[in-house]
Amino acid sequence: MATLPWTLGCLALSPRNPTSVKYRKILAGAFFGTLIPLLYFFIQHKVHKVPGAYTTYAFFEWSLVLLDVAFDAVTAMDFEGFELVVKDVRGTSRGYVQWLPK
């Protein structure tokens, strides 16, 4: 239900990384384009009782899931220049633990 505002917000507010914006636009277009055949096959299944329509509908439904995950995974491109460091600033660490691999 909130996919449209989320998608538009991500496209408008994401960092100006041309590669990630390009992939987001492609994936968003594919996501919303998939809704048309999804609805068509759902109606074929529910109203017209066409054999095999629900199977095709299910494939389109799963493609929506994968497209949504791929859209969100593009965020990794926005963070490729960041580095996260965990550091003991108090000196409470005992250092190297013997049973852990180096």
URBEL-V100875 format. One line per field, one symbol per residue. phi: phi as a letter, one per 20 degrees, with the letter a starting at -180 (. if undefined). A space follows every 10 residues. Layout:
phi=???
This chain:
phi=.effffffff fedfgfegff ffffffffff fffffffffg fffgffeelf fnffffgfff ffffffffff gfffggffdf eecdcdceee nefenfefee ff
